[in-house]
Amino acid sequence: MFSTGQLIFAVLFVIVFAVIIALSYKKDKKLHSKNYKGVTWVGIFFVIFIIMLFVIKQMLNN
């Protein structure tokens, strides 16, 4: 389906892309921790809210 050259390019692209993203995150880690202090709690409450909606839906369907 794919040629050998295309597969090599895809693998190298994924590796390089992941390295660049990791380096960018490492560089901005201090800035993110300063600007986004409460984001963990927002994420936790969002997940709890979604789970609650799913549970309510399951209870109403039965």
ABEGO torsion letter per residue (X at the ends): XBBAAAAAAAAAAAAAAAAAAAAAAAAAAAAAAAABAAAAAAAAAAAAAAAAAAAAAAAAAX
